[in-house]
Every structure is written in C-alpha cells, then in structure tokens.
Amino acid sequence: MFFNNWEYKRKIIMIVSVWKPVEYNKKVILYEQQSLNSLLIDKKTGYKVVYKCDTCGKISNTSSHVLYKGKYININKQICKSCRSIISNYKILKNTISYNRFKKILLKNNYTILTTKSEFESQLHPSQIKVHVICPEGHKHFVTWNNFISKGQRCRKCYEKNRSTVNKSNYDLYKHLVKQYTEKSFKKYFKGQIRDRYHHLDHKFSKLEGYKQGILPVVIGNYKNLEILDSKLNIRKYDKCSITKEELFNGYT
C-alpha cells in the first residue's frame, strides 16, 4: 500500500536500509536487515537505519527512534550531522557574528585581520569562514569563529614554538606537583563551590608560565591563585595569565 503512493516513496527514497538488532544474553551481537515496512508500519524502536543525506549525499546511520521524532532526521527528510551542524550554526549565530565584532575580538588579542568585510559577508555560514589573520608573533594563518572564540584555538606555530621550549618530562612533573597543591587548596578553601565540565578551576597565573619562570608549584597551587571560571572563558584563556607575577606573589605572601 505504501509503495503505491509515489509521493510517499519520494520522501523515503534516501533511506538505504533498515537493520534489526539481535540480542544474546541481553547484548546486541549482530544486526539483521529488514524491509522498509518494519520501519513504516510496525514503527519498531531500536533499529539501525542507514540513510543518504538529502543535502550532501553522504551515507550515515541513525536509530529508528530518532527517525520517528527527529527534527532534521525523520521520514520526510534525512540530513547528516555535518550538514545539521552548518544549518544549526547559521540559524543560531547569523545574527550575532558580524565582521566588526570578530575584528574587535581579534584586535583585542593583538591579531591583525587580513580578510575584508566584503569577503567575510559574502559567505553563507559566517561561523565557519576561514578568516586570514596575522598573530602577535607575525605568523600568517587562518582562524574561524568557532575555533577562535568557542574552542580558544590560537596560532599553531606559536603553540609548537612554546611546546618545543618546554622539557616535557620536567613539565609533567611540575604539573603533577602543582595539581597536588591545587587539590589541597580546593578542598580547604572552595567548599560547596561547583566544579564540573561547565565550571573549571583555573590558575590565574598559568602553570605553563609558572614553569617557564621557575616559580615553585606551591605558589601556583595556592588558593589565592585559584578561581572558579566558566568553562568557555577558561578554554579561551588557554595558557594566558589573568594576573601579573607581582600580583601572584603578593597574594601568596
């Protein structure tokens, strides 16, 4: 009955195959291919559905439960994760990402932006535009809004340079000692404060700078050098310091 209806066939044509889980001792051991009727008529949950993205044609898979109730994946349309990400970013961020705003943040971080406003605004998805910049050390490279703002990613060449100046084994030992003092400080002075994936315990004067400048781990791990920080802000901060060396020692003493 369903397959005599051309319009309905057209809507589900991107569904490649349907697979039923087979369990043994309450564990899925394999999947058996099923007909589309089991998906359309029986409305079974727990099935694996292989589909072709309506937008890019990429082969992906999902569950039958998602297919019945999903926003971007359902009987009428199937859109892969990559294409959903582009759509989502555009819908959510298109009104908040502007060339001037991005430029202001880049300048605040001592970056020079080479991409022009017209080049920026000609793109369909501004959150994923590769903007040509020059970092504070003079390295030319590309950044995107998502990586620079949300993930706190900076110049790769600067990162490699900083990493090469650090003796890894000694630095690992230094971080281990800092962590010991940090955990003691947190338990004693931060009772009742939330610390999870959304609230990070941050070192105002970073561990990396402490190592480079030969500052004792007990000073870096002291409670005066610690603060609970929003995870996004902490990621953007990366290895930067929010206080000076003088402020660090004044707080410690």
N, C-alpha and C positions, 0 to 999 in steps of 0.2 A: 504493500500500500504506500509506504513512504517513498519508495524509489520510483513510483509512477509520477510523483509530483516533481516536475523539473526545477521549480523554484527552491524546494527543499534540498534537492540534490546539489544545487549550485552552492548553497550555504555550507554544506558539509564536505564539499569536494576536496578541501585541503586536509581533511583527516585521513592519514595514510593507513593506520592500522590500530586495532584495539587488542589489548593483552590482559588476560585474566590471571591473577596470582594463584599459584598452587602452594598450599602450606603443608608442612610436615613438622609435627611437634611444635605447633604454633609459630613456625618460622617459614617465611616465603623461600622456597627452594628454586622455583622457576616460574616462567610466565607462559601461558598457552594463548595462541592467537584466537580471537573471537570475531564474529561477524559484527557489522555495524548495528544490527538490530539489538544486540545485547546492550549497546550504548544508548540507542534512541528509544527503545520500547521498554526494556527491563529497568533502565536507569540504575544500573549497578554502581556501587561505590568501591573504591579500592583498585579499580582497573587502571592500567597504564595506557595512555593514549599518545600515539605518535602522530604529529601533525606538521604540515608545511606552513611556514609563516606567510600570511597574506601580503605582508609588506616587502620582505626581502627574499622569501623563498627558502629560507634556512630550515632544515629539519630539526625539530625539537620534540620534547615529550612533556607531558603533564599528567595529572590524575583525572579520573572521571569526575571526581567531586568538584575540582576546580572548573572543569568544562561545563558543569551544570549551573554554576553560580558565579563564575569569574567575570571581571569587568572587561578585560582585554582578551581573555580566552574563554570562549563559550561556543555553543552550537553554531551561532551565526558568524563568528569571526575568530581567527586564531592568530595572535601576534606574539612573536618570540620575546625573550627577556631583553635582548639588546634594543629592539625597536620600542618596547614598552618604556625602557629607560629614557630613550630620546624623547618620546611623547610626554612622559611624566615631567622630565626636566624642563621641557619647553613650556608646558602648561603652568607649572608651578613657578618657574623662575623668570619667565619672559618679561614680567612687569617690574622685576627688581634688579635685573642685571642690565646696566647701561654702560656705555663706553666710559663716560665721565666717572662713574662710581668705581669701575675696575681700575681706571687710570689713577684715581686718587689713592686707592689702596696700594697700587704698585709704587707710586711715588713715595708714599709713607714708608715703604720698605726699602727705599733708595734704589728702586729699579727704574730703568728708562724704557718706555714703551715705543716700539717702532711701528706697530700696526696702526693704520689711520682709522679715524672714526667711520669713514665710509666703508672701509674694508670690514670693520667689525659689524656694522649694522646690515651689511649685505648678506650675512649668514643667517640661516633659518633657525639654528639652535645655538644661541649665544653662550650657554653654559659650557659648550664643548668646543668652542672656537679656539684654535691654537694661536695665541697672541705672541708675536715676536717681541722679545724684550732683551735688555742688557742688564745683567745682575750687578750688584755693587762692586764686584771684583772685575768687571769688564767682560764677562763671558756672555756671548750671544746664544740664546736658546729660545724654546717655545714653552709657554705655560697655558693652562686652561683654568677657567674659573673654578671648576670642581676640584682640581688638584691643588691649586694655589690657596684657595680660601677654605674649602671643606677638609682637605687632607693635609694641608700645611706643607706641601712639597715645594722645595726650592731648587736652586741651581744644582744640577747633578755634578758638574765639575768641581764646584766648591765643596760639595759633600765628599767626593772622592779625595780631594786635597786634604780636608780636615781629618778624614779617616786614616789617610796614609801617614799623618804626623803623630798618630796615637799608637803606642805599643799595645796591641790587642790584649795580650795575656796580663800585662800590668794593669791595664784599664779595667779588665774584667774583675780583677782582684779588688781594685779601688771601688768599683760599683758595688761589689759584694759587701765591702765594709760599710759603705755609705748606706746600703739597704738595711744593715743590722741596726745602725744608729737611728735611721729613719723610722723603722718599725717600733722601736722603743719609744721614740718621741710621739709617734701617732697614738700608741696605746695609752700613754700617760697624759697627753695634752689635748687630744682630739676625741675624747669620749662622747659618744652619742652622735657624732657627725657622720653623714652618709659618705661612703666611699665605694663607688661601683663603676660600671662602664660609662656612666654619664657624669660622674663626679670623680675627678682624678686628684691624687695627692701630688702636688707639684713642688719642685725645688725652685725657689725664686732665683737663686744663683745656681745655675745648672751644674750637674755632675761633671759634664764634659769640661766646662771652664774651670771647675774646681780641680780636676785632674791636671789640666794643662798648666794651671798656675800654682800647682803644688800645695793646695790647701788641704788640710787634714780632713779625713772623712767625717770625724766627729763634728766638725764645724758645718759641713754641708748637710749632715743629717740632723742637725739641731732643730728643735721645734720652731725657732724664730725664722728659720729659712724655709719653712713649710707652709703651704696653704692649700685648701680645697678649691679646685678650679674646675669650671665647666670643661668637659672632655674636648669639645670643639676648640675652645680657646687654648687648651693645653697642647693639642695637636698642632695648632697654628704656631704656637710659641716655639715648639721643637726644642733646640738646644740653646735658645736665647736666654738671656738673664733679664729679669724684671727689676733687679736691684743691683747696685754697684758693689764692688768688693769692699769698699769702706762701710757701706750700709750693712753688709753681711757680718763683718767683724764687730761693728757697733752693736748689732742685735745679739750676737753671741756673747760678748763680754758683759 
